[in-house]
Amino acid sequence: MGDALGAMGINGPFLISQIVNFLILFGLLTVMMWKPARKRLDERQAMLQKQVEDTEAAAKKLDQIGQEREKVLAEAKKEGDKIVAQAYERVEAIKSDASEEAKKIIQKSLSQIKIFHPARNPRQIFYSLNSILPIYTKSFNAQC
């Protein structure tokens, strides 16, 4: 076999030493370079996976906050509508009370007019006063 390799110009012991050197270099590179590089790649992959999980958790948290916000807004709207409805009820009550108070004052005025002018119809007196009062107020404002 040595003659066949020698005929092709290959030195057998030199070839064996090159193969051994290559295997030693390959082993050293594997231990010194490949394993640390592989370890760093695994660490980086784990870090990226953790970031993805954290992002998903943040997205879920954001959805929960959005849902809670919608609930709070709905409750605030209900409460606002309730307050507005109560305000309208108060306004209606005040208008009703004011209307009744005005009717009482008118009735009292008409009864007092009836006392002073029993011969005339109170409505006629009231209407005649309404037509006369603007004239007096104009002359009064002119004097002032």
C-alpha distance (Angstrom), angle and dihedral (degrees) to the residues before:
residue distance angle dihedral
M1 . . .
G2 3.77 . .
D3 3.82 88.8 .
A4 3.80 91.8 53.3
L5 3.81 91.9 50.7
G6 3.80 90.8 43.8
A7 3.80 90.1 52.0
M8 3.80 89.7 57.0
G9 3.81 91.1 48.3
I10 3.81 96.6 -106.6
N11 3.79 119.4 135.7
G12 3.84 106.4 -141.0
P13 3.84 100.0 -153.3
F14 3.83 90.2 44.7
L15 3.82 90.3 50.5
I16 3.79 91.5 51.0
S17 3.82 91.2 48.3
Q18 3.85 89.3 50.4
I19 3.81 91.1 50.6
V20 3.81 91.1 49.0
N21 3.83 91.0 46.8
F22 3.81 90.1 49.4
L23 3.83 91.9 50.8
I24 3.81 91.1 47.7
L25 3.82 91.2 48.2
F26 3.82 90.7 46.0
G27 3.83 90.7 50.3
L28 3.81 92.5 47.9
L29 3.79 92.9 46.9
T30 3.79 90.3 48.1
V31 3.79 92.6 50.9
M32 3.83 97.3 37.1
M33 3.82 102.0 36.7
W34 3.79 114.9 11.7
K35 3.82 99.2 48.9
P36 3.86 94.8 48.5
A37 3.82 90.4 44.0
R38 3.81 90.5 48.8
K39 3.82 89.9 47.7
R40 3.83 90.9 51.9
L41 3.80 90.8 48.3
D42 3.81 91.0 51.0
E43 3.81 91.1 48.5
R44 3.79 90.6 49.6
Q45 3.79 91.5 48.4
A46 3.82 90.1 50.4
M47 3.82 90.3 49.2
L48 3.81 91.3 50.4
Q49 3.80 90.9 48.1
K50 3.82 89.9 51.3
Q51 3.82 90.2 50.4
V52 3.80 90.5 51.4
E53 3.82 90.6 50.5
D54 3.81 90.9 47.1
T55 3.80 90.1 50.3
E56 3.79 91.4 50.8
A57 3.81 90.4 48.7
A58 3.81 90.5 49.6
A59 3.82 90.3 50.0
K60 3.82 90.5 51.7
K61 3.79 90.2 47.9
L62 3.81 89.9 49.7
D63 3.81 90.2 51.6
Q64 3.80 90.6 50.5
I65 3.79 91.1 49.7
G66 3.80 89.9 48.9
Q67 3.81 91.2 51.5
E68 3.81 91.6 47.7
R69 3.81 89.1 48.6
E70 3.80 90.5 52.7
K71 3.81 90.2 49.8
V72 3.80 92.1 50.1
L73 3.81 91.4 47.1
A74 3.81 91.1 49.4
E75 3.81 91.0 49.8
A76 3.81 91.3 47.1
K77 3.79 90.2 50.1
K78 3.80 91.0 50.1
E79 3.79 90.5 49.1
G80 3.82 91.4 46.7
D81 3.80 91.0 50.2
K82 3.79 89.2 48.8
I83 3.82 91.6 51.2
V84 3.81 91.2 47.9
A85 3.82 90.3 49.4
Q86 3.80 90.2 50.5
A87 3.79 90.1 48.8
Y88 3.81 90.5 52.0
E89 3.80 89.7 49.1
R90 3.81 89.7 51.0
V91 3.79 91.2 48.6
E92 3.79 91.3 49.9
A93 3.81 90.5 47.7
I94 3.80 91.5 49.1
K95 3.81 91.3 47.0
S96 3.79 90.5 48.9
D97 3.82 92.1 47.9
A98 3.80 91.3 46.4
S99 3.80 91.1 48.8
E100 3.79 91.6 50.2
E101 3.81 91.0 45.8
A102 3.81 90.0 50.3
K103 3.81 90.0 49.7
K104 3.81 90.0 50.9
I105 3.81 91.4 49.0
I106 3.81 90.6 48.4
Q107 3.80 91.4 48.3
K108 3.79 90.6 48.0
S109 3.81 90.9 48.2
L110 3.77 91.5 47.7
S111 3.79 91.5 49.4
Q112 3.82 90.2 49.7
I113 3.79 89.8 48.5
K114 3.78 88.5 50.2
I115 3.80 89.3 53.2
F116 3.82 92.3 52.6
H117 3.80 95.3 38.0
P118 3.78 106.3 27.3
A119 3.78 94.4 162.0
R120 3.80 96.2 60.5
N121 3.76 130.9 69.1
P122 3.85 109.1 -103.5
R123 3.79 92.0 -133.1
Q124 3.78 91.8 55.3
I125 3.79 90.4 50.5
F126 3.79 90.9 47.5
Y127 3.80 92.5 50.8
S128 3.79 92.2 45.4
L129 3.82 89.8 51.1
N130 3.80 90.1 50.9
S131 3.79 90.4 54.0
I132 3.82 93.4 45.2
L133 3.82 99.3 42.7
P134 3.82 96.5 69.2
I135 3.81 89.8 55.3
Y136 3.82 92.0 51.9
T137 3.81 92.7 45.3
K138 3.82 90.7 51.3
S139 3.78 92.3 50.4
F140 3.82 90.7 43.7
N141 3.83 91.9 51.1
A142 3.80 89.6 47.7
Q143 3.81 91.0 54.1
C144 3.80 92.1 50.0
